[in-house]
Amino acid sequence: MSDIEIAQKANLKPIIGLVNEHFGIDAKHLDPYGHFKAKLSLEYVNSLADKKDGKLILVTAISPTPAGEGKTTTTVGLGDAMNRIGKKTIMCLREPSLGPCFGVKGGAAGGGYSQVVPMEDINLHFTGDFHAIGVAHNLLSALIDNHINHGNALDIDPRRIQWKRVVDMNDRALRHIIVGMGGAANGYLREDGYDIVVASEVMAILCLATSRADLKDRLGRIVIGYKSDKVTPVYARDLNAQGSMAVLLKDAIKPNLVQTLENNIAIIHGGPFANIAHGCNTVTATKTALKLADYVVTEAGFGADLGAEKFIDIKCRMAGLKPSAVVLVATARALKFHGGILKEDLNKENLAALEKGFENLERHLNNITSHYGLPCVIGINHFTFDTDAEIALLKQKCEALGAKCVVSKHWAEGGAGAEELAKEVVNIVDNREPGFQYVYDENLSLWDKIATIATKLYGAAGIAANAKVKAQLAAWDADYGTFPICIAKTQMSFSTNPNLKGAPSGHTIEISEVRLAHGAGFIVAIAGDMMTMPGLPKVPAAERIDIDDDGVITGLF
């Protein structure tokens, strides 16, 4: 069966009773969205403050390929397996974006028998969080243009407005637009553009905020542009925008509770991409899970060079989190792709390509153990086409590096297929105190932070940028020098060239643009020609997604 067919046959339990059964949470603390989704009140979240924290396990992956790696599937399978072996565990996931669901992915709720459900709801509008984030973002956009139209008392320079609009869809035609056309009645004529919702600073703020007050304060700190003197920033609070934006996010800030196919609880909340944003679920969700369970399994987007790095250097640094172990997900198919094999040939045994592509896994492993200082288990997400010889080679090469490698069959068997992985993870988490460390010191200059990430993690010889970018970073050092860096880079390679597979070295990371995310509290460095509004592929997933007269959805997977 396809993923959606498996999900549609699931034996779902009403979420209110299931949450009470697992964690003793009374129905009065839950806002149900139908029978199988609910939001948890912030008042209940705050009541957990004095409880002891569980242990945090991060699931990350090798550099993504069209062959698939399966981070979310592994996160769900591992969480189910840990519950099966008697370990009280919650999974913390990111909400899918409609852009990739209708673009390339067709869904992002796990796969096979390791899924979160209701799958269709989670992949589509879910509880409306992304809608709320988009509307809050675009409210600020409307207030900016309205202020200029009514006299511009703040002296905003329309040529230096930094705040674009957003939509949760891959729509390359909106990257650069003109607004205010049609005469004075329609506002001030100026250049503008759209990003995808998950790249919005409002998304990052929601994911990093620790309370309603913190949320509102961060929204007020957003820099929307500069005055005509070119240097004085204009903040969202100057437009009195933060209160109304926070009102639109009043429900979105609450964590969402759903279940797995095996009726274990998962929290799905927040959802920025790790290639153009910081790639983690909300701090609120993670901290809540740590209070409720003994173990929390969470994911960070794309490869460990992006999601795991930002998880550690942005999320953990800001929230005071300390992961206990990392699971690095790989597939034989993906490693063969990194070894130069075409997608259509990946189901054939090819030990030479597997060995060549292994260099990608090796670099990610070294980054995790050497630069993050964390113990790591390599989880091989098993495909039915994997041969015994390929699996043996992978285990042999991992063993030569002193790394534990576990083949996991959770896609086909659910939690039962991941019990060996679960036991290995628990063994490490319970018996070893990790030597956790950040990749860079917060007191380095912004330029040196970017260079440290590029040379340590990407294998680059160095970074380069034009004079404007260098001057901007130097100017920001005085006021924002302690901010962490969020590099927007292709997820497909350690370089800025998505076609450069494996583990390239000696390349230069070109920083084409830098953006101040003052409310979120980090600097965005755009590497190469990375876009913050993706486009659709030649044959988008939207062409196969459909619904019949009985309301049954097909094509999501």
N, C-alpha and C positions, 0 to 999 in steps of 0.2 A: 504493500500500500504506500501511497505518497504520504508525505508529512501531514498534509491537511486531512487526508482520509483517516490516518491514525488518530489525529486530534479530535476529529468529529465523532469517533467511536469511544472516546474516553469516558470513564465513569467519574464525572465531576461530582464533588460534594458541595453543598451550599457553603459559601465562604465564611459566613458568620459563625456557624457551628464548628467548622473545621479549625478556624483560628482559636476559638474557645477551647476546643479539644486539645490542640497542640500547646497553647500558651496561656490558657485561662483568661483571655481578654474578653471582657463583657461586651455585649452587643452595643451598649450605649457609647462605647468609644470608637465604633466603626460606622462609617458612612457607606452603605452598600450602593453599588452601581450595577443593578440587576442582581442575579443570584450568585455570581461567581467572581465578582470583583468588589473590592472595598477599599476605602481610604481610612487610614488610622489617624485619629485626632492628635494634634500637636500637644494637647493637654496631657494625653496619655504618654506620649513620647517623653515629655518633660518629667513625668512622674517616675521614669526609670533611671534618673540621673545617678542615684546612689548605688545602683546595682553593679556588680562586678562585670567587667568586660569579658567576652569570649575571645577566641583566637581567630585571627584574620588570615585567610588563604587567598592569594591572588592567582587567577587563571589568565595567562597571556599566551602568545603564540609566536611562531616563526613569521617571517614576512609573508603576507597574504599572496595567494595565487588564484587563478581561475579554477584550480583543482579543488579548492576548499580545504579549510583546516578544522573548523568546528569548535571555536572557543565557547560559544553559548551552549552548544550541545554538551560539551565536556563539563562545563560549570554545572549544568542541570544533572547530568549523569553522576558526577562526583558527589553532589549534594544528596541525591537520592541514595547513592551507595553508602554514604556516611550515616544517613539515617537508618539504613538497613542493618548496619553493624552496631547500632545502638548509640550513635553519637548525635546528640541534639544539634541539628544543623539547619541554618537558613541560607538560601541563595539570594544574592543581591545582584540584579541585572539592570541593564539600561533599556529604556523604552525604544522600540524601533521608530525610525523616521519614515514617513510616507515616500520620501524621495527615492531611496534605494529599494523600498518594497515594490514600487512600480517601475523602478529602473533596472537594476541588475539582480538584486537578491531575491525578490519575490516574497520576502518575509524574514524575520529575525527572532524567532521564538524558540530556537533549538531545532532539533530534527530527529526523525525516527522515533524511538521510544524514550528519548530524553528531551522532552519539550515542556514548556510552560503553557498553560491553558486557562481561559478559552483563547486558542491560537488566533482565530480571525479577529476578535476584539482587540487583542494586544497588538497585532500588526496594523490594524486600521486606526480608528480614532481613540481607542482605549478609554481613558477617563477624561479626555479633553485637555490634558496638560500641555501638549504642544500647541494646540489651538490657543490656549490662554497665554502662553509665552509669545506666540506670534502676534496676538492682538496687543499685548502690553508693549512689545517692541514697536509696533506700528503706530500705537497711540503716541509714543514719544516722537516718532517721525512726523505725525500730523501736527503735534504741538509746535515743533520747530518751524515748519512751513507757515503755520498760522501766525506765530509770533512775528516772523519776518513780514508777512502780508499786512499785519496791523501796526506797522511802524518801526519794528525792530528796535525796541528800547534797549535791548541788551547789546546792540551793535555786533550781532553775529555776522561774520563774513560768509556769505553764501558759497564762496569758492573754497572754503575750508571747513565745510560741514563733514564730519567723520562718520555720521550715523546714517547707514543705509536702511532700506526696508527689507523685510524678510517674507518668505513663503516656504511652506514645508513640501516642496516639490523640486525635482531637478528640472530647471528651466533656464538654459543658457542664454536665451534671448533677453532675459531680464538683468543680465549682469551689469550692463551700462544703459541707462535710459535718460530721457529728459522729462522733467516734471514741470508743471505750471504752464503748459502750452494752451493756447486758445485765448490769450488776452489777460488783462489785469484782473478780471473777475475770477480767474482760476489760480491766482497766486503768483509767486515770483518764479520766473523762468530760470532753471538751473539744472546742472547735471546731477544725476542720482544713480542708484543701482539697487539690486537685490542680492542678499545672501540667503542661503537656506536656513531655516529656523534653528537647526542644531548648531550653526555657527554663530548665533546671536549671543552677545554678551549677557543678555537677560537669561539665556539658558545656563551659561556658566555661573551667573550669580545665583540662580535657583539651586544649582548643584552644590555650591559652596556655602550658601547661607546656613546659619545655625539656628535662626529664630526669625519670627516676623519682623522684629526690630532690626535685626542684622540685614534681612532682605531689603527693607525699606531704606536703610542707610546706604547699602551698596548701590541700590538703584539711583539714589540721589547723587552718588559720586561719579556716575557715568559721565565721561567727557564727550559731548556731542559735537564739538567743534571749537573754533577759536574766533576771537573778536578781530576787528579790522586791523589791530596792531600786530597781528599774526602770531602773537605769543601768549596772550591771556586766554586761558581755557574757559569754556562755557560748560556748566554742569547741568545735568537733568534737574537738579534741585533749583537752579536759577529759573527754570520754567515751571516750578511747582508741580513736577510730573510724578515724583516718587510715590505720593499717596495713592493716586488713581491707578498707577501701574501695579502697586502692591495689592490693591483691591481686586484687580483682574487675576492676580495670582493667589488669591486667598485659599482656594481649594488645591491648586497645583502644587503648593508647598507641602501638602500632606502626602506621606508615602502610600503607594498602592500595594495591596496584598492580593496575590493570586495563588495558584497551586500548580504543582507539576502533575504529570500523568499518574504518578504514584501517590498523589494527594499529600505531598509535602509542601510547606509554605515557601513562597518566594516573594521577595519585595522587588518590584520593578518601578524605578523612579529616576527620572532625568535621562538624558540621552545624547550628549554631544559626541560627534565623531572624534576619533583620536588623530586623524590626519589633518583636520582643520580646526579642531578645538581640543579640550583636554581629556575627552574620551572616557569619563568615569560616571557612574551613577551618583546620586546625591550623597553628601556627607550625612544628611539627616537619616537616609535609609540605612547606610552602613553603620552608623552609631546606634541606631535603634536595634538593628539585627544583633549587634554585639552585646546588647543588654538582654536580649530575649533568648539567645542561643549560646551554646558552648563553643560552637564553631560557625564561622561565616565564610562562605565561598563567594567571591566576587570576581568580576571580569573587568578588564580594561581593553579598549578597542584596538584593533589591528595588531601589528607586531609589537614585540617587547621594546623595540627602539622608539616607538611612539606611545602606545597606551601605558605600558609599564613604567616608562620614564616619567610620564606626566602624572601617573598615579602616585609615584613616589615623590617627585620633586615639586609637584603642585598640591595635590590632594592631601597626601600624608603630611607634608610640611605645614600646610595651613590648618589642618584639622587635628594634628597631633596623633595620627594613626600610626601603628607599627605592625606591618604584616609579619607573620611567623614563617611563611613558606610560599614558594611560587610553583605553580604547575605550568610547564612550557609545553603547549600543544603543537604537535606536528603530525603530518600524514606522510606515508611513503609516496603517495601521488604528488603532493606538493613539493617534496624534496627532489623528486625526479624532474619536476618542472623547473626548479632552480638549477638542476643539472643540465638543462638545455633541451628537454624532451617536449614535443608539441602536445597540446591538450588532448588531441584525439588519439595519442599513443600511450597515454598514461596508464591504461589498464594492462599493458603488457609488462612483463618482468624486464627490468633493465638495471642490473646491479651497478654498472659503470656510472650511469646517470645519477643513481641514488647516492653513490659515494661522492660524486662531484658536488651534488646539491647539498650534501651534509654540512658543508662549510657554512651555510646560512644558519642552521641550527646551532652549530658550534659557536658562532659569534654571539648569538642571542644568549646562549648558556653562559658564556664567559662574561657577558655584560651583567647578567643577573647575579652570578656568584662573586665576581671580582669588583664590579662597580656599584652594585646595589648591596652587596654583602649578604645576600639571602640564600638559604638552602633551596635547591630546585629539584623537582622530579619531572622527568620528561614523560609526558603522556602521549603515547602513539594512538591517535584516533583511528581505529581499525576500519578499513574498507574491505568489502568482500573480494576485491580483486588483488589484495595484498598476498604475496606468496610467502611461503615459509623461508625461502632463501633471503628475501628482502627484509623480513622481520629479524632474522638471525643476524644479518649484516648491521642493521640499525642497533640492535642490542650490543653487538660486539664493539661498534664504534663508540657508543655511549659509555660502555664499560671501560674502554681505553682512556676516556676522559675522566673517569672516576665518578660518573653520573649514573643515577638510578633511572632505568628506562622501563616503563610498564605499558604493555599493550592493553588497551581498554576497548571493550565491545559494547559500550553503553548505547550506541545508536541502534544496534540490533536487539539488545537484551535489556535495555533500561539500566536501573541501578545495579541489578545483579551482574551485569557485564563490567561494572567499574569497581567491584569490591576490592580487587587487588590494588588498584590505584588508591582507593580510599584508605586501605590499611597502611600503605606506604606513606601517604601524606600524614595520617594521624601519628604514625611512629615518629616522623620527623618533628611534627609540631609539638608533640607531648614530651619529647626527650632531648630537644636541642633548642638552646636560646640563640636566635639568629644575631649575627653581627650587622644589624641594619645600618645603612648609611645613605646619604644623598649623593647624587652624582656630582654636584658642584656646591661650593660654599656660597651662601647668600650674599656675602660681602664682596664677591668678585664683581667687576664691572659687567654691565649688560652684554657688551661685546665678548668679553671673556667667558661668560656663561654659555653663550651660543657656541663659541669655539670649543669649549670643553665638551658639550654634548656631541658636536660634530666629530671631534677627534677621538674621544673615548668610545662613543657608542656606534657611530656611523663608519668608523675606519677612515675618515677623511684626512687629508693632509692639512686642511685648514678651511677657513671661510673667507668669502669675499663679498663686497657690497659697494655700491656707488657712494659718492661723497655725501649725497643727501641722506641716505640711510645711516651712514657713519655719524654724521653730524647730529641727526635726530637721537640716536642712542646715547651719544655723549651728552647731549642736552638733558636727556631724561635721567641720566645717572644721578644728578643732584637730588631730585625729588623722588625718583622711583627705582633707585639703584638696587634696593633689596628685593625687588619683585622677582619672582621666578619667571622662567621663559617657557612659552608655549610655541613650539616650532610647528608650523603648518607645512607638511612635506608629503610627497607621494608615499603611500603606504606600501607600494609594490617593491621598493628597493631601499637599501641603505643609502643610496645616492639620491639625487634629484631626478634621475633618469629612470622612469618606471620599467624600462626594458632591460636594465642592468641587473641581472639576477645574481643569486649566490651571495657572496660576501665581498663586494668590491672594496678596494683600498686605494688610498692615494689620490682620491678625487677631491674636488673643491665644492663646498656647499655655498652656492650663491644666494645671498639674502636679498630678495628683490624689493621687499617692503616690510615695514614694522608698524604695528598698531598698538596703541595704549588701551588696554582693557582695565581702566582705573577702578570701576566698581567691582569687577571680578578679582582684581589684585594681581594681574600678571601682564607681561608684554608678549604680544603675538609677533613672531618672526616668520614671514612667509618665504619659504625656500623655493627657488626655481620659479616655475610658472604655475604653482599650485593655485587652484581656484576655490573660493569660498562659496561659490554657487556651482554645483556639479551639473553636468549635462546628461541627457538620456543616451543609452547606447543605440546602435543601429536598429536592433530588435529589442525594445524594452519589455520588461516583464508585464507591463500593463496590457500588452496585446493578448496574453493568455489568461489573464484574470477575468473571471466571469461569475455571474449569479443566475440561478434558474428560477422558475416560477414559484418554487417552494422555498426560496430564500437560501438555498444551499450554495455556498461559495466554492469555486474551484480555482486552481491556478496559483494559490498562495503556497509557498513551501519554504 
